[in-house]
Amino acid sequence: MLKKLLIVVGVVGVAALIAKKVMDANDERALWHEATTSPDLR
């Protein structure tokens, strides 16, 4: 029982780390897009 619980906790932890990396990458890409596009001066 304890072994299964540890495995589940490990999988959830890894999934959380991957989700954080993906969100950070999306934020970084959005910042680069904003910084490198010309402003709309209409």
Biotite code that builds the C-alpha atoms (Angstrom):
import biotite.structure as struc

atoms = struc.array([
    struc.Atom([0.000, 0.000, 0.000], chain_id="A", res_id=1, res_name="MET", atom_name="CA", element="C"),
    struc.Atom([2.732, 2.461, 0.976], chain_id="A", res_id=2, res_name="LEU", atom_name="CA", element="C"),
    struc.Atom([4.743, 1.619, -2.140], chain_id="A", res_id=3, res_name="LYS", atom_name="CA", element="C"),
    struc.Atom([1.747, 2.410, -4.385], chain_id="A", res_id=4, res_name="LYS", atom_name="CA", element="C"),
    struc.Atom([1.164, 5.679, -2.548], chain_id="A", res_id=5, res_name="LEU", atom_name="CA", element="C"),
    struc.Atom([4.795, 6.713, -3.031], chain_id="A", res_id=6, res_name="LEU", atom_name="CA", element="C"),
    struc.Atom([4.597, 5.894, -6.733], chain_id="A", res_id=7, res_name="ILE", atom_name="CA", element="C"),
    struc.Atom([1.433, 7.966, -7.122], chain_id="A", res_id=8, res_name="VAL", atom_name="CA", element="C"),
    struc.Atom([3.008, 10.881, -5.224], chain_id="A", res_id=9, res_name="VAL", atom_name="CA", element="C"),
    struc.Atom([6.104, 10.628, -7.429], chain_id="A", res_id=10, res_name="GLY", atom_name="CA", element="C"),
    struc.Atom([4.070, 10.639, -10.631], chain_id="A", res_id=11, res_name="VAL", atom_name="CA", element="C"),
    struc.Atom([2.027, 13.630, -9.456], chain_id="A", res_id=12, res_name="VAL", atom_name="CA", element="C"),
    struc.Atom([5.235, 15.464, -8.519], chain_id="A", res_id=13, res_name="GLY", atom_name="CA", element="C"),
    struc.Atom([6.801, 14.847, -11.913], chain_id="A", res_id=14, res_name="VAL", atom_name="CA", element="C"),
    struc.Atom([3.594, 15.949, -13.658], chain_id="A", res_id=15, res_name="ALA", atom_name="CA", element="C"),
    struc.Atom([3.587, 19.175, -11.619], chain_id="A", res_id=16, res_name="ALA", atom_name="CA", element="C"),
    struc.Atom([7.209, 19.896, -12.564], chain_id="A", res_id=17, res_name="LEU", atom_name="CA", element="C"),
    struc.Atom([6.494, 19.297, -16.251], chain_id="A", res_id=18, res_name="ILE", atom_name="CA", element="C"),
    struc.Atom([3.409, 21.526, -16.121], chain_id="A", res_id=19, res_name="ALA", atom_name="CA", element="C"),
    struc.Atom([5.450, 24.298, -14.470], chain_id="A", res_id=20, res_name="LYS", atom_name="CA", element="C"),
    struc.Atom([8.162, 24.038, -17.136], chain_id="A", res_id=21, res_name="LYS", atom_name="CA", element="C"),
    struc.Atom([5.566, 24.234, -19.918], chain_id="A", res_id=22, res_name="VAL", atom_name="CA", element="C"),
    struc.Atom([3.889, 27.282, -18.351], chain_id="A", res_id=23, res_name="MET", atom_name="CA", element="C"),
    struc.Atom([7.260, 28.988, -17.854], chain_id="A", res_id=24, res_name="ASP", atom_name="CA", element="C"),
    struc.Atom([8.187, 28.293, -21.484], chain_id="A", res_id=25, res_name="ALA", atom_name="CA", element="C"),
    struc.Atom([4.873, 29.752, -22.674], chain_id="A", res_id=26, res_name="ASN", atom_name="CA", element="C"),
    struc.Atom([5.394, 32.868, -20.537], chain_id="A", res_id=27, res_name="ASP", atom_name="CA", element="C"),
    struc.Atom([8.935, 33.263, -21.881], chain_id="A", res_id=28, res_name="GLU", atom_name="CA", element="C"),
    struc.Atom([7.729, 32.902, -25.473], chain_id="A", res_id=29, res_name="ARG", atom_name="CA", element="C"),
    struc.Atom([5.015, 35.499, -24.884], chain_id="A", res_id=30, res_name="ALA", atom_name="CA", element="C"),
    struc.Atom([7.558, 37.931, -23.454], chain_id="A", res_id=31, res_name="LEU", atom_name="CA", element="C"),
    struc.Atom([9.883, 37.454, -26.434], chain_id="A", res_id=32, res_name="TRP", atom_name="CA", element="C"),
    struc.Atom([6.971, 37.945, -28.811], chain_id="A", res_id=33, res_name="HIS", atom_name="CA", element="C"),
    struc.Atom([5.988, 41.172, -27.075], chain_id="A", res_id=34, res_name="GLU", atom_name="CA", element="C"),
    struc.Atom([9.579, 42.428, -26.986], chain_id="A", res_id=35, res_name="ALA", atom_name="CA", element="C"),
    struc.Atom([10.349, 41.683, -30.638], chain_id="A", res_id=36, res_name="THR", atom_name="CA", element="C"),
    struc.Atom([7.170, 42.848, -32.369], chain_id="A", res_id=37, res_name="THR", atom_name="CA", element="C"),
    struc.Atom([6.779, 46.404, -33.469], chain_id="A", res_id=38, res_name="SER", atom_name="CA", element="C"),
    struc.Atom([4.289, 48.461, -31.480], chain_id="A", res_id=39, res_name="PRO", atom_name="CA", element="C"),
    struc.Atom([0.896, 49.193, -32.974], chain_id="A", res_id=40, res_name="ASP", atom_name="CA", element="C"),
    struc.Atom([0.873, 53.008, -33.124], chain_id="A", res_id=41, res_name="LEU", atom_name="CA", element="C"),
    struc.Atom([-2.613, 53.538, -34.517], chain_id="A", res_id=42, res_name="ARG", atom_name="CA", element="C"),
])
